[in-house]
């Protein structure tokens, strides 16, 4: 099975990536994920959960509307 992560628009511009992130995650999380995936080719479930937990916490801390009212 071949998985394609990429985008082609109506004008033919295209890019292919092994990782696609949207929103503020592009700025905060993409670097962490790339570093982890480049250093170790496979993540086990525990490592993936720890990485996602770290990223979700960081995104929550940086969200200006995420506070108790």
CHARMM-style PDB file with segment names, atoms N, HN, CA, C and O in Angstrom:
ATOM      1  N   UNK     1       0.845  -1.173   0.000  1.00  0.00      PROA
ATOM      2  CA  UNK     1       0.000   0.000   0.000  1.00  0.00      PROA
ATOM      3  C   UNK     1       0.894   1.242   0.000  1.00  0.00      PROA
ATOM      4  O   UNK     1       1.820   1.345   0.804  1.00  0.00      PROA
ATOM      5  N   UNK     2       0.621   2.154  -0.878  1.00  0.00      PROA
ATOM      6  HN  UNK     2      -0.131   2.070  -1.532  1.00  0.00      PROA
ATOM      7  CA  UNK     2       1.378   3.397  -0.985  1.00  0.00      PROA
ATOM      8  C   UNK     2       0.530   4.525  -0.418  1.00  0.00      PROA
ATOM      9  O   UNK     2      -0.618   4.719  -0.816  1.00  0.00      PROA
ATOM     10  N   UNK     3       1.109   5.257   0.510  1.00  0.00      PROA
ATOM     11  HN  UNK     3       2.042   5.099   0.833  1.00  0.00      PROA
ATOM     12  CA  UNK     3       0.420   6.396   1.108  1.00  0.00      PROA
ATOM     13  C   UNK     3       1.024   7.668   0.539  1.00  0.00      PROA
ATOM     14  O   UNK     3       2.241   7.846   0.561  1.00  0.00      PROA
ATOM     15  N   UNK     4       0.178   8.548   0.032  1.00  0.00      PROA
ATOM     16  HN  UNK     4      -0.811   8.403   0.015  1.00  0.00      PROA
ATOM     17  CA  UNK     4       0.627   9.816  -0.532  1.00  0.00      PROA
ATOM     18  C   UNK     4       0.139  10.934   0.365  1.00  0.00      PROA
ATOM     19  O   UNK     4      -1.065  11.111   0.546  1.00  0.00      PROA
ATOM     20  N   UNK     5       1.066  11.685   0.924  1.00  0.00      PROA
ATOM     21  HN  UNK     5       2.044  11.541   0.777  1.00  0.00      PROA
ATOM     22  CA  UNK     5       0.736  12.893   1.665  1.00  0.00      PROA
ATOM     23  C   UNK     5       1.276  14.058   0.861  1.00  0.00      PROA
ATOM     24  O   UNK     5       2.487  14.256   0.763  1.00  0.00      PROA
ATOM     25  N   UNK     6       0.394  14.803   0.307  1.00  0.00      PROA
ATOM     26  HN  UNK     6      -0.590  14.642   0.387  1.00  0.00      PROA
ATOM     27  CA  UNK     6       0.815  15.928  -0.502  1.00  0.00      PROA
ATOM     28  C   UNK     6      -0.382  16.713  -0.973  1.00  0.00      PROA
ATOM     29  O   UNK     6      -1.516  16.471  -0.558  1.00  0.00      PROA
ATOM     30  N   UNK     7      -0.108  17.650  -1.841  1.00  0.00      PROA
ATOM     31  HN  UNK     7       0.813  17.845  -2.178  1.00  0.00      PROA
ATOM     32  CA  UNK     7      -1.173  18.505  -2.356  1.00  0.00      PROA
ATOM     33  C   UNK     7      -0.821  18.928  -3.769  1.00  0.00      PROA
ATOM     34  O   UNK     7       0.332  19.235  -4.072  1.00  0.00      PROA
ATOM     35  N   UNK     8      -1.817  18.939  -4.618  1.00  0.00      PROA
ATOM     36  HN  UNK     8      -2.753  18.689  -4.371  1.00  0.00      PROA
ATOM     37  CA  UNK     8      -1.682  19.466  -5.971  1.00  0.00      PROA
ATOM     38  C   UNK     8      -2.856  20.412  -6.181  1.00  0.00      PROA
ATOM     39  O   UNK     8      -4.011  20.018  -6.018  1.00  0.00      PROA
ATOM     40  N   UNK     9      -2.563  21.668  -6.546  1.00  0.00      PROA
ATOM     41  HN  UNK     9      -1.625  21.988  -6.679  1.00  0.00      PROA
ATOM     42  CA  UNK     9      -3.666  22.598  -6.777  1.00  0.00      PROA
ATOM     43  C   UNK     9      -4.079  22.593  -8.246  1.00  0.00      PROA
ATOM     44  O   UNK     9      -3.531  21.836  -9.047  1.00  0.00      PROA
ATOM     45  N   UNK    10      -5.041  23.435  -8.595  1.00  0.00      PROA
ATOM     46  HN  UNK    10      -5.486  24.050  -7.944  1.00  0.00      PROA
ATOM     47  CA  UNK    10      -5.573  23.451  -9.959  1.00  0.00      PROA
ATOM     48  C   UNK    10      -4.576  23.977 -10.987  1.00  0.00      PROA
ATOM     49  O   UNK    10      -4.766  23.760 -12.184  1.00  0.00      PROA
ATOM     50  N   UNK    11      -3.531  24.656 -10.557  1.00  0.00      PROA
ATOM     51  HN  UNK    11      -3.376  24.832  -9.584  1.00  0.00      PROA
ATOM     52  CA  UNK    11      -2.517  25.160 -11.482  1.00  0.00      PROA
ATOM     53  C   UNK    11      -1.349  24.192 -11.656  1.00  0.00      PROA
ATOM     54  O   UNK    11      -0.453  24.436 -12.464  1.00  0.00      PROA
ATOM     55  N   UNK    12      -1.359  23.101 -10.902  1.00  0.00      PROA
ATOM     56  HN  UNK    12      -2.087  22.903 -10.246  1.00  0.00      PROA
ATOM     57  CA  UNK    12      -0.318  22.094 -11.041  1.00  0.00      PROA
ATOM     58  C   UNK    12       0.814  22.209 -10.042  1.00  0.00      PROA
ATOM     59  O   UNK    12       1.738  21.396 -10.057  1.00  0.00      PROA
ATOM     60  N   UNK    13       0.754  23.215  -9.168  1.00  0.00      PROA
ATOM     61  HN  UNK    13       0.003  23.875  -9.157  1.00  0.00      PROA
ATOM     62  CA  UNK    13       1.778  23.306  -8.122  1.00  0.00      PROA
ATOM     63  C   UNK    13       1.571  22.160  -7.141  1.00  0.00      PROA
ATOM     64  O   UNK    13       0.450  21.876  -6.719  1.00  0.00      PROA
ATOM     65  N   UNK    14       2.660  21.515  -6.792  1.00  0.00      PROA
ATOM     66  HN  UNK    14       3.571  21.746  -7.135  1.00  0.00      PROA
ATOM     67  CA  UNK    14       2.525  20.343  -5.933  1.00  0.00      PROA
ATOM     68  C   UNK    14       3.651  20.276  -4.920  1.00  0.00      PROA
ATOM     69  O   UNK    14       4.740  20.807  -5.135  1.00  0.00      PROA
ATOM     70  N   UNK    15       3.368  19.623  -3.826  1.00  0.00      PROA
ATOM     71  HN  UNK    15       2.483  19.192  -3.651  1.00  0.00      PROA
ATOM     72  CA  UNK    15       4.417  19.270  -2.885  1.00  0.00      PROA
ATOM     73  C   UNK    15       4.052  17.944  -2.241  1.00  0.00      PROA
ATOM     74  O   UNK    15       2.878  17.589  -2.129  1.00  0.00      PROA
ATOM     75  N   UNK    16       5.062  17.232  -1.829  1.00  0.00      PROA
ATOM     76  HN  UNK    16       6.015  17.520  -1.920  1.00  0.00      PROA
ATOM     77  CA  UNK    16       4.884  15.948  -1.174  1.00  0.00      PROA
ATOM     78  C   UNK    16       5.656  15.998   0.134  1.00  0.00      PROA
ATOM     79  O   UNK    16       6.787  16.482   0.171  1.00  0.00      PROA
ATOM     80  N   UNK    17       5.067  15.512   1.183  1.00  0.00      PROA
ATOM     81  HN  UNK    17       4.148  15.118   1.153  1.00  0.00      PROA
ATOM     82  CA  UNK    17       5.674  15.596   2.504  1.00  0.00      PROA
ATOM     83  C   UNK    17       5.334  14.333   3.273  1.00  0.00      PROA
ATOM     84  O   UNK    17       4.302  13.712   3.022  1.00  0.00      PROA
ATOM     85  N   UNK    18       6.186  13.949   4.200  1.00  0.00      PROA
ATOM     86  HN  UNK    18       7.025  14.453   4.405  1.00  0.00      PROA
ATOM     87  CA  UNK    18       5.885  12.804   5.044  1.00  0.00      PROA
ATOM     88  C   UNK    18       5.104  13.227   6.281  1.00  0.00      PROA
ATOM     89  O   UNK    18       4.703  12.387   7.087  1.00  0.00      PROA
ATOM     90  N   UNK    19       4.889  14.537   6.431  1.00  0.00      PROA
ATOM     91  HN  UNK    19       5.215  15.220   5.776  1.00  0.00      PROA
ATOM     92  CA  UNK    19       4.240  15.082   7.605  1.00  0.00      PROA
ATOM     93  C   UNK    19       3.445  16.315   7.192  1.00  0.00      PROA
ATOM     94  O   UNK    19       3.997  17.233   6.586  1.00  0.00      PROA
ATOM     95  N   UNK    20       2.170  16.342   7.511  1.00  0.00      PROA
ATOM     96  HN  UNK    20       1.722  15.596   8.004  1.00  0.00      PROA
ATOM     97  CA  UNK    20       1.354  17.514   7.203  1.00  0.00      PROA
ATOM     98  C   UNK    20       0.702  17.990   8.494  1.00  0.00      PROA
ATOM     99  O   UNK    20       0.018  17.230   9.180  1.00  0.00      PROA
ATOM    100  N   UNK    21       0.924  19.253   8.812  1.00  0.00      PROA
ATOM    101  HN  UNK    21       1.479  19.871   8.255  1.00  0.00      PROA
ATOM    102  CA  UNK    21       0.385  19.868  10.020  1.00  0.00      PROA
ATOM    103  C   UNK    21      -0.273  21.181   9.612  1.00  0.00      PROA
ATOM    104  O   UNK    21       0.210  21.868   8.712  1.00  0.00      PROA
ATOM    105  N   UNK    22      -1.377  21.528  10.275  1.00  0.00      PROA
ATOM    106  HN  UNK    22      -1.769  20.969  11.006  1.00  0.00      PROA
ATOM    107  CA  UNK    22      -2.068  22.771   9.956  1.00  0.00      PROA
ATOM    108  C   UNK    22      -2.120  23.672  11.185  1.00  0.00      PROA
ATOM    109  O   UNK    22      -1.836  23.244  12.303  1.00  0.00      PROA
ATOM    110  N   UNK    23      -2.484  24.915  10.952  1.00  0.00      PROA
ATOM    111  HN  UNK    23      -2.714  25.263  10.043  1.00  0.00      PROA
ATOM    112  CA  UNK    23      -2.679  25.872  12.030  1.00  0.00      PROA
ATOM    113  C   UNK    23      -1.385  26.251  12.722  1.00  0.00      PROA
ATOM    114  O   UNK    23      -0.312  26.254  12.119  1.00  0.00      PROA
ATOM    115  N   UNK    24      -1.510  26.570  14.001  1.00  0.00      PROA
ATOM    116  HN  UNK    24      -2.382  26.568  14.490  1.00  0.00      PROA
ATOM    117  CA  UNK    24      -0.340  26.997  14.772  1.00  0.00      PROA
ATOM    118  C   UNK    24       0.628  25.839  15.005  1.00  0.00      PROA
ATOM    119  O   UNK    24       1.791  26.058  15.343  1.00  0.00      PROA
ATOM    120  N   UNK    25       0.152  24.621  14.825  1.00  0.00      PROA
ATOM    121  HN  UNK    25      -0.793  24.444  14.551  1.00  0.00      PROA
ATOM    122  CA  UNK    25       1.023  23.459  14.958  1.00  0.00      PROA
ATOM    123  C   UNK    25       2.183  23.476  13.985  1.00  0.00      PROA
ATOM    124  O   UNK    25       3.230  22.886  14.252  1.00  0.00      PROA
ATOM    125  N   UNK    26       2.004  24.150  12.856  1.00  0.00      PROA
ATOM    126  HN  UNK    26       1.154  24.630  12.639  1.00  0.00      PROA
ATOM    127  CA  UNK    26       3.094  24.266  11.883  1.00  0.00      PROA
ATOM    128  C   UNK    26       4.304  24.918  12.542  1.00  0.00      PROA
ATOM    129  O   UNK    26       5.439  24.485  12.343  1.00  0.00      PROA
ATOM    130  N   UNK    27       4.055  25.949  13.316  1.00  0.00      PROA
ATOM    131  HN  UNK    27       3.133  26.302  13.477  1.00  0.00      PROA
ATOM    132  CA  UNK    27       5.146  26.713  13.910  1.00  0.00      PROA
ATOM    133  C   UNK    27       5.707  26.070  15.175  1.00  0.00      PROA
ATOM    134  O   UNK    27       6.902  26.176  15.450  1.00  0.00      PROA
ATOM    135  N   UNK    28       4.850  25.407  15.941  1.00  0.00      PROA
ATOM    136  HN  UNK    28       3.879  25.321  15.718  1.00  0.00      PROA
ATOM    137  CA  UNK    28       5.286  24.900  17.235  1.00  0.00      PROA
ATOM    138  C   UNK    28       5.620  23.413  17.250  1.00  0.00      PROA
ATOM    139  O   UNK    28       6.549  23.001  17.945  1.00  0.00      PROA
ATOM    140  N   UNK    29       4.894  22.613  16.512  1.00  0.00      PROA
ATOM    141  HN  UNK    29       4.139  22.947  15.947  1.00  0.00      PROA
ATOM    142  CA  UNK    29       5.039  21.162  16.641  1.00  0.00      PROA
ATOM    143  C   UNK    29       5.833  20.512  15.525  1.00  0.00      PROA
ATOM    144  O   UNK    29       6.430  19.456  15.732  1.00  0.00      PROA
ATOM    145  N   UNK    30       5.856  21.105  14.370  1.00  0.00      PROA
ATOM    146  HN  UNK    30       5.371  21.963  14.201  1.00  0.00      PROA
ATOM    147  CA  UNK    30       6.480  20.456  13.220  1.00  0.00      PROA
ATOM    148  C   UNK    30       7.961  20.162  13.450  1.00  0.00      PROA
ATOM    149  O   UNK    30       8.445  19.102  13.054  1.00  0.00      PROA
ATOM    150  N   UNK    31       8.671  21.063  14.070  1.00  0.00      PROA
ATOM    151  HN  UNK    31       8.278  21.924  14.392  1.00  0.00      PROA
ATOM    152  CA  UNK    31      10.093  20.851  14.338  1.00  0.00      PROA
ATOM    153  C   UNK    31      10.344  19.674  15.260  1.00  0.00      PROA
ATOM    154  O   UNK    31      11.248  18.873  15.025  1.00  0.00      PROA
ATOM    155  N   UNK    32       9.536  19.572  16.316  1.00  0.00      PROA
ATOM    156  HN  UNK    32       8.801  20.223  16.507  1.00  0.00      PROA
ATOM    157  CA  UNK    32       9.683  18.446  17.245  1.00  0.00      PROA
ATOM    158  C   UNK    32       9.433  17.121  16.544  1.00  0.00      PROA
ATOM    159  O   UNK    32      10.206  16.175  16.695  1.00  0.00      PROA
ATOM    160  N   UNK    33       8.357  17.057  15.780  1.00  0.00      PROA
ATOM    161  HN  UNK    33       7.730  17.826  15.657  1.00  0.00      PROA
ATOM    162  CA  UNK    33       8.006  15.798  15.122  1.00  0.00      PROA
ATOM    163  C   UNK    33       9.069  15.416  14.105  1.00  0.00      PROA
ATOM    164  O   UNK    33       9.469  14.253  14.036  1.00  0.00      PROA
ATOM    165  N   UNK    34       9.528  16.367  13.322  1.00  0.00      PROA
ATOM    166  HN  UNK    34       9.204  17.311  13.377  1.00  0.00      PROA
ATOM    167  CA  UNK    34      10.581  16.057  12.341  1.00  0.00      PROA
ATOM    168  C   UNK    34      11.852  15.562  13.012  1.00  0.00      PROA
ATOM    169  O   UNK    34      12.461  14.595  12.553  1.00  0.00      PROA
ATOM    170  N   UNK    35      12.256  16.217  14.093  1.00  0.00      PROA
ATOM    171  HN  UNK    35      11.762  17.002  14.466  1.00  0.00      PROA
ATOM    172  CA  UNK    35      13.466  15.805  14.806  1.00  0.00      PROA
ATOM    173  C   UNK    35      13.336  14.378  15.326  1.00  0.00      PROA
ATOM    174  O   UNK    35      14.253  13.573  15.167  1.00  0.00      PROA
ATOM    175  N   UNK    36      12.221  14.067  15.934  1.00  0.00      PROA
ATOM    176  HN  UNK    36      11.475  14.721  16.063  1.00  0.00      PROA
ATOM    177  CA  UNK    36      12.007  12.721  16.472  1.00  0.00      PROA
ATOM    178  C   UNK    36      11.992  11.689  15.356  1.00  0.00      PROA
ATOM    179  O   UNK    36      12.610  10.633  15.488  1.00  0.00      PROA
ATOM    180  N   UNK    37      11.296  11.974  14.260  1.00  0.00      PROA
ATOM    181  HN  UNK    37      10.794  12.832  14.153  1.00  0.00      PROA
ATOM    182  CA  UNK    37      11.199  10.999  13.173  1.00  0.00      PROA
ATOM    183  C   UNK    37      12.510  10.834  12.420  1.00  0.00      PROA
ATOM    184  O   UNK    37      12.765   9.767  11.862  1.00  0.00      PROA
ATOM    185  N   UNK    38      13.346  11.866  12.393  1.00  0.00      PROA
ATOM    186  HN  UNK    38      13.139  12.732  12.847  1.00  0.00      PROA
ATOM    187  CA  UNK    38      14.640  11.742  11.722  1.00  0.00      PROA
ATOM    188  C   UNK    38      15.652  10.977  12.571  1.00  0.00      PROA
ATOM    189  O   UNK    38      16.525  10.300  12.028  1.00  0.00      PROA
ATOM    190  N   UNK    39      15.547  11.075  13.895  1.00  0.00      PROA
ATOM    191  HN  UNK    39      14.838  11.624  14.337  1.00  0.00      PROA
ATOM    192  CA  UNK    39      16.496  10.369  14.754  1.00  0.00      PROA
ATOM    193  C   UNK    39      16.139   8.899  14.932  1.00  0.00      PROA
ATOM    194  O   UNK    39      17.026   8.052  15.034  1.00  0.00      PROA
ATOM    195  N   UNK    40      14.854   8.595  14.970  1.00  0.00      PROA
ATOM    196  HN  UNK    40      14.133   9.283  14.888  1.00  0.00      PROA
ATOM    197  CA  UNK    40      14.450   7.188  15.083  1.00  0.00      PROA
ATOM    198  C   UNK    40      13.417   6.898  14.006  1.00  0.00      PROA
ATOM    199  O   UNK    40      12.425   7.616  13.877  1.00  0.00      PROA
ATOM    200  N   UNK    41      13.650   5.857  13.242  1.00  0.00      PROA
ATOM    201  HN  UNK    41      14.456   5.274  13.347  1.00  0.00      PROA
ATOM    202  CA  UNK    41      12.778   5.565  12.105  1.00  0.00      PROA
ATOM    203  C   UNK    41      11.405   5.063  12.543  1.00  0.00      PROA
ATOM    204  O   UNK    41      10.413   5.318  11.860  1.00  0.00      PROA
ATOM    205  N   UNK    42      11.329   4.363  13.653  1.00  0.00      PROA
ATOM    206  HN  UNK    42      12.134   4.156  14.208  1.00  0.00      PROA
ATOM    207  CA  UNK    42      10.057   3.849  14.148  1.00  0.00      PROA
ATOM    208  C   UNK    42       9.831   4.341  15.569  1.00  0.00      PROA
ATOM    209  O   UNK    42      10.751   4.350  16.386  1.00  0.00      PROA
ATOM    210  N   UNK    43       8.613   4.747  15.856  1.00  0.00      PROA
ATOM    211  HN  UNK    43       7.865   4.741  15.192  1.00  0.00      PROA
ATOM    212  CA  UNK    43       8.230   5.105  17.214  1.00  0.00      PROA
ATOM    213  C   UNK    43       7.347   3.998  17.762  1.00  0.00      PROA
ATOM    214  O   UNK    43       6.478   3.481  17.060  1.00  0.00      PROA
ATOM    215  N   UNK    44       7.571   3.639  19.012  1.00  0.00      PROA
ATOM    216  HN  UNK    44       8.277   4.060  19.583  1.00  0.00      PROA
ATOM    217  CA  UNK    44       6.622   2.710  19.611  1.00  0.00      PROA
ATOM    218  C   UNK    44       5.443   3.513  20.147  1.00  0.00      PROA
ATOM    219  O   UNK    44       5.457   4.743  20.119  1.00  0.00      PROA
ATOM    220  N   UNK    45       4.433   2.818  20.631  1.00  0.00      PROA
ATOM    221  HN  UNK    45       4.422   1.818  20.653  1.00  0.00      PROA
ATOM    222  CA  UNK    45       3.213   3.490  21.065  1.00  0.00      PROA
ATOM    223  C   UNK    45       3.488   4.458  22.217  1.00  0.00      PROA
ATOM    224  O   UNK    45       2.947   5.564  22.237  1.00  0.00      PROA
ATOM    225  N   UNK    46       4.316   4.054  23.164  1.00  0.00      PROA
ATOM    226  HN  UNK    46       4.755   3.156  23.148  1.00  0.00      PROA
ATOM    227  CA  UNK    46       4.613   4.905  24.316  1.00  0.00      PROA
ATOM    228  C   UNK    46       5.336   6.183  23.892  1.00  0.00      PROA
ATOM    229  O   UNK    46       5.015   7.263  24.387  1.00  0.00      PROA
ATOM    230  N   UNK    47       6.297   6.077  22.994  1.00  0.00      PROA
ATOM    231  HN  UNK    47       6.558   5.200  22.592  1.00  0.00      PROA
ATOM    232  CA  UNK    47       7.018   7.258  22.515  1.00  0.00      PROA
ATOM    233  C   UNK    47       6.081   8.199  21.763  1.00  0.00      PROA
ATOM    234  O   UNK    47       6.158   9.417  21.929  1.00  0.00      PROA
ATOM    235  N   UNK    48       5.203   7.643  20.944  1.00  0.00      PROA
ATOM    236  HN  UNK    48       5.140   6.654  20.810  1.00  0.00      PROA
ATOM    237  CA  UNK    48       4.253   8.465  20.193  1.00  0.00      PROA
ATOM    238  C   UNK    48       3.291   9.181  21.132  1.00  0.00      PROA
ATOM    239  O   UNK    48       2.979  10.354  20.926  1.00  0.00      PROA
ATOM    240  N   UNK    49       2.820   8.483  22.157  1.00  0.00      PROA
ATOM    241  HN  UNK    49       3.074   7.530  22.324  1.00  0.00      PROA
ATOM    242  CA  UNK    49       1.915   9.108  23.120  1.00  0.00      PROA
ATOM    243  C   UNK    49       2.612  10.223  23.893  1.00  0.00      PROA
ATOM    244  O   UNK    49       2.017  11.274  24.129  1.00  0.00      PROA
ATOM    245  N   UNK    50       3.861  10.008  24.289  1.00  0.00      PROA
ATOM    246  HN  UNK    50       4.344   9.153  24.097  1.00  0.00      PROA
ATOM    247  CA  UNK    50       4.614  11.043  25.001  1.00  0.00      PROA
ATOM    248  C   UNK    50       4.835  12.268  24.122  1.00  0.00      PROA
ATOM    249  O   UNK    50       4.719  13.400  24.593  1.00  0.00      PROA
ATOM    250  N   UNK    51       5.150  12.050  22.855  1.00  0.00      PROA
ATOM    251  HN  UNK    51       5.244  11.131  22.473  1.00  0.00      PROA
ATOM    252  CA  UNK    51       5.353  13.160  21.929  1.00  0.00      PROA
ATOM    253  C   UNK    51       4.061  13.944  21.729  1.00  0.00      PROA
ATOM    254  O   UNK    51       4.073  15.174  21.765  1.00  0.00      PROA
ATOM    255  N   UNK    52       2.946  13.243  21.517  1.00  0.00      PROA
ATOM    256  HN  UNK    52       2.936  12.243  21.488  1.00  0.00      PROA
ATOM    257  CA  UNK    52       1.666  13.923  21.324  1.00  0.00      PROA
ATOM    258  C   UNK    52       1.250  14.669  22.590  1.00  0.00      PROA
ATOM    259  O   UNK    52       0.713  15.772  22.502  1.00  0.00      PROA
ATOM    260  N   UNK    53       1.489  14.088  23.756  1.00  0.00      PROA
ATOM    261  HN  UNK    53       1.926  13.191  23.827  1.00  0.00      PROA
ATOM    262  CA  UNK    53       1.170  14.755  25.014  1.00  0.00      PROA
ATOM    263  C   UNK    53       1.962  16.054  25.146  1.00  0.00      PROA
ATOM    264  O   UNK    53       1.414  17.087  25.531  1.00  0.00      PROA
ATOM    265  N   UNK    54       3.243  15.996  24.827  1.00  0.00      PROA
ATOM    266  HN  UNK    54       3.688  15.157  24.514  1.00  0.00      PROA
ATOM    267  CA  UNK    54       4.106  17.183  24.887  1.00  0.00      PROA
ATOM    268  C   UNK    54       3.624  18.259  23.911  1.00  0.00      PROA
ATOM    269  O   UNK    54       3.588  19.441  24.254  1.00  0.00      PROA
ATOM    270  N   UNK    55       3.259  17.853  22.713  1.00  0.00      PROA
ATOM    271  HN  UNK    55       3.288  16.893  22.434  1.00  0.00      PROA
ATOM    272  CA  UNK    55       2.806  18.808  21.699  1.00  0.00      PROA
ATOM    273  C   UNK    55       1.471  19.428  22.086  1.00  0.00      PROA
ATOM    274  O   UNK    55       1.300  20.642  21.976  1.00  0.00      PROA
ATOM    275  N   UNK    56       0.518  18.607  22.541  1.00  0.00      PROA
ATOM    276  HN  UNK    56       0.657  17.621  22.630  1.00  0.00      PROA
ATOM    277  CA  UNK    56      -0.796  19.130  22.931  1.00  0.00      PROA
ATOM    278  C   UNK    56      -0.656  20.112  24.093  1.00  0.00      PROA
ATOM    279  O   UNK    56      -1.310  21.155  24.101  1.00  0.00      PROA
ATOM    280  N   UNK    57       0.187  19.792  25.070  1.00  0.00      PROA
ATOM    281  HN  UNK    57       0.719  18.945  25.064  1.00  0.00      PROA
ATOM    282  CA  UNK    57       0.410  20.725  26.187  1.00  0.00      PROA
ATOM    283  C   UNK    57       0.988  22.041  25.691  1.00  0.00      PROA
ATOM    284  O   UNK    57       0.539  23.111  26.102  1.00  0.00      PROA
ATOM    285  N   UNK    58       1.971  21.971  24.821  1.00  0.00      PROA
ATOM    286  HN  UNK    58       2.336  21.102  24.488  1.00  0.00      PROA
ATOM    287  CA  UNK    58       2.599  23.191  24.303  1.00  0.00      PROA
ATOM    288  C   UNK    58       1.596  24.030  23.512  1.00  0.00      PROA
ATOM    289  O   UNK    58       1.557  25.251  23.665  1.00  0.00      PROA
ATOM    290  N   UNK    59       0.792  23.395  22.676  1.00  0.00      PROA
ATOM    291  HN  UNK    59       0.822  22.403  22.552  1.00  0.00      PROA
ATOM    292  CA  UNK    59      -0.210  24.136  21.908  1.00  0.00      PROA
ATOM    293  C   UNK    59      -1.253  24.749  22.833  1.00  0.00      PROA
ATOM    294  O   UNK    59      -1.714  25.864  22.587  1.00  0.00      PROA
ATOM    295  N   UNK    60      -1.630  24.042  23.886  1.00  0.00      PROA
ATOM    296  HN  UNK    60      -1.255  23.137  24.085  1.00  0.00      PROA
ATOM    297  CA  UNK    60      -2.592  24.576  24.848  1.00  0.00      PROA
ATOM    298  C   UNK    60      -2.010  25.782  25.589  1.00  0.00      PROA
ATOM    299  O   UNK    60      -2.698  26.785  25.778  1.00  0.00      PROA
ATOM    300  N   UNK    61      -0.750  25.686  26.008  1.00  0.00      PROA
ATOM    301  HN  UNK    61      -0.191  24.871  25.854  1.00  0.00      PROA
ATOM    302  CA  UNK    61      -0.112  26.797  26.717  1.00  0.00      PROA
ATOM    303  C   UNK    61      -0.008  28.037  25.837  1.00  0.00      PROA
ATOM    304  O   UNK    61      -0.088  29.158  26.338  1.00  0.00      PROA
ATOM    305  N   UNK    62       0.168  27.850  24.544  1.00  0.00      PROA
ATOM    306  HN  UNK    62       0.233  26.939  24.137  1.00  0.00      PROA
ATOM    307  CA  UNK    62       0.343  28.978  23.624  1.00  0.00      PROA
ATOM    308  C   UNK    62      -0.974  29.560  23.125  1.00  0.00      PROA
ATOM    309  O   UNK    62      -0.983  30.619  22.496  1.00  0.00      PROA
ATOM    310  N   UNK    63      -2.086  28.879  23.398  1.00  0.00      PROA
ATOM    311  HN  UNK    63      -2.079  28.019  23.909  1.00  0.00      PROA
ATOM    312  CA  UNK    63      -3.389  29.362  22.949  1.00  0.00      PROA
ATOM    313  C   UNK    63      -3.828  30.500  23.867  1.00  0.00      PROA
ATOM    314  O   UNK    63      -4.006  30.293  25.067  1.00  0.00      PROA
ATOM    315  N   UNK    64      -4.002  31.682  23.320  1.00  0.00      PROA
ATOM    316  HN  UNK    64      -3.858  31.850  22.344  1.00  0.00      PROA
ATOM    317  CA  UNK    64      -4.317  32.856  24.137  1.00  0.00      PROA
ATOM    318  C   UNK    64      -5.717  32.786  24.742  1.00  0.00      PROA
ATOM    319  O   UNK    64      -6.012  33.521  25.684  1.00  0.00      PROA
ATOM    320  N   UNK    65      -6.581  31.922  24.223  1.00  0.00      PROA
ATOM    321  HN  UNK    65      -6.341  31.324  23.457  1.00  0.00      PROA
ATOM    322  CA  UNK    65      -7.935  31.819  24.759  1.00  0.00      PROA
ATOM    323  C   UNK    65      -8.106  30.621  25.680  1.00  0.00      PROA
ATOM    324  O   UNK    65      -9.225  30.349  26.112  1.00  0.00      PROA
ATOM    325  N   UNK    66      -7.055  29.908  25.991  1.00  0.00      PROA
ATOM    326  HN  UNK    66      -6.145  30.129  25.640  1.00  0.00      PROA
ATOM    327  CA  UNK    66      -7.147  28.701  26.808  1.00  0.00      PROA
ATOM    328  C   UNK    66      -6.847  29.030  28.267  1.00  0.00      PROA
ATOM    329  O   UNK    66      -5.741  28.783  28.749  1.00  0.00      PROA
ATOM    330  N   UNK    67      -7.817  29.577  28.956  1.00  0.00      PROA
ATOM    331  HN  UNK    67      -8.715  29.778  28.565  1.00  0.00      PROA
ATOM    332  CA  UNK    67      -7.654  29.846  30.375  1.00  0.00      PROA
ATOM    333  C   UNK    67      -9.009  29.706  31.051  1.00  0.00      PROA
ATOM    334  O   UNK    67     -10.053  29.834  30.411  1.00  0.00      PROA
ATOM    335  N   UNK    68      -8.979  29.444  32.340  1.00  0.00      PROA
ATOM    336  HN  UNK    68      -8.131  29.341  32.860  1.00  0.00      PROA
ATOM    337  CA  UNK    68     -10.222  29.286  33.098  1.00  0.00      PROA
ATOM    338  C   UNK    68     -10.873  30.648  33.291  1.00  0.00      PROA
ATOM    339  O   UNK    68     -10.217  31.622  33.659  1.00  0.00      PROA
ATOM    340  N   UNK    69     -12.153  30.695  33.039  1.00  0.00      PROA
ATOM    341  HN  UNK    69     -12.686  29.903  32.740  1.00  0.00      PROA
ATOM    342  CA  UNK    69     -12.877  31.964  33.204  1.00  0.00      PROA
ATOM    343  C   UNK    69     -13.600  32.001  34.511  1.00  0.00      PROA
ATOM    344  OT1 UNK    69     -14.263  32.991  34.822  1.00  0.00      PROA
TER     345      UNK     69
END
